[in-house]
Amino acid sequence: MKQFKAESKRLLDLMIHSIYTHREIFLRELISNASDAMDKLYYKSLQDGDTGLSREDFCITIEIDKENRSLSITDNGCGMTKDELENNLGVIAKSGSLHFKQEQEKQDEIDIIGQFGVGFYSAFMVSDCVTVRTRAYGSDEAFQWQSKGAEGYTITPCDKDSHGTQIILHIKPNTEEEQYDEYLDPFRIQSIVKKYSDYIRYPIQMDMERSRLKEDSKDQPEFETVVERTTLNSMVPVWKKRKSEVSDEEYQRFYQEKFFDFQKPLRIIHSSTEGVCSYSALLFIPANAPADYYTRQYEKGLQLYASGVMIMERCGDLLPDYFGFVRGLVDSQDLSLNISREMLQHDRQLQLIESRLEKKIKSELESMLTNDRETYETFFKNFGLQLKFGAYADYGAHKELLQDLLLFYSSSEKKPVTLKEYVSRMKEGQTHIYYACGDDLARVETMPQIELLKDKGMEVLCLTDDVDEFVFKTIGEYAGKSFKNISSDDLELESEQEKQSHQEQIEQNQDLLAFMQESLDGKVAKVVLSRRLKSHPVCLSTEGDVTLEMEKVLNAMPSGGQVKAVRVLEINGGHPVFAALQSLYEKDREKLKAYTDLLYGQALLIAGLPIDDPAAFSDQLCRLMEQQA
Ligand code: ADP
């Protein structure tokens, strides 16, 4: 007897001792394995062209033997070699089970069984002995795998007439809590197949009893019971059905099973197009980003089917990067089955489909934004960053497409808003869209520079993602309004009179400002009297194209050399501290130097930047305290 690998054993234990109420899903799992196995063989036969197999040759058969308590599922798919049998059923498999492992920290175990495909091992939820008899296509040897549970399994040679796999479940005896007998009832099995596996594209057949009128019944109608081989499923894949024929629940179930998501999708896009390029598409906007979404490991793409046969698991060319979160599939009869990845890239049909899907996805998002704001905000929390990258990427080639889908937090609305909404609320005569940048909202909202704007009733967009400011620079102008960073640009908020008096104040204090600048010894390009401060004494601003935020972001990039923003120390001419500076300029230049250093340090701290020499800063501050005491 061979041992299961540790992970498999854990999963197996869970299945055997499961108190999960939807045990019925074991059938769905075994049927979809059978269907996959037939897909594999069918696909191979289409490629090789010499197997002589056609789609009609494939079939799944379910047999019930009540007396021996056995339920078997037989397919004539690719089957498994001895090695495959060992590798596939002795070791936990990819897809569903892997997700299971990742998610189990977060989720209740019982939930997981229902939400994810747990594959072959789910057979142990209803069965105390599982036998797999299989013969690989093209081989004349067959093997039997058998296991009674966690102790292990055996593999022995066996007889089998044709290729394919037969799974025989010995159904557990009834217990007080659980009626396992139901899995030996043809009607129950029929309804499980209908519920979960209706769209499987191969016939799932079973012998069913039916009563019919006796042909030779003369005077009185007489009935007889006949056993007929019956196809249980309708074989039409969900995406081939008309929208009106598919219930929300069916869509959801399909999505959750196929894409291993335990949450319902936020939106479902189902569309079919006939004409120059015919295809059906079934797309889903997920509620959550997968754990690896913002990493290089994440591979965007849709499943690609050619006339109902899956030819690619993730076809990236069907989705632009910025909509890479969309899951789903495309089925087109205009694609060749043998098309290679390289050829697909240049395929006109595919490009056409991509651009149509892009429009569909965009309009779905727009409708969510307009009609279901709350859901959109959830969506944006997860995938907004991707849309922002999209607006910024390729020198803004997609900004028109994406700019109205972006949300930014508004200082006055206290929630994320669109640019369109911002512009619609602009004050009369306001010609700019004001924004402020920082690491987090709390910090941005309390920036000294924001006060004056708030005072004048101006809305400020608070940007906290690294890419945000680059997005604004890329968009350049929205509805004829340019963007203004409240820390670096001329805010153009003053009246002529204010400008005049500001100018006068500058002239009067030129020497003081020049002295302070010199004493900072190149740390700032200028010391100026501020036009953007209200109650705070100082702030740091920048001149030119590179702002402090951009400096941080660019320098954090692996390739991002040493970019430096041109720093300007702004002093509030109306603040009492300024009067102190003025008087020190006359009386005590050494002290003025120390004060200048302190103010510069404060400005850095407020901007969220490290001070050059924290110990010196602290010493200076203490000296000042001592003097005041
Ligand atoms: P999954 O289907 O998620 O890969 P399973 O545990 O259900 O995981 O199955 C493990 C592997 O066993 C499958 O990937 C497949 O290679 C193989 N397998 C299972 N059932 C069959 C079958 N009926 N015919 C051929 N191979 C099968």
Residues whose N, C-alpha, C, O or C-beta is under 5 A from the ligand:
A	BS01	ADP	N33 A34 A37 G79 M80 N88 A93 K94 S95 G96 V118 G119 F120 Y121 T165
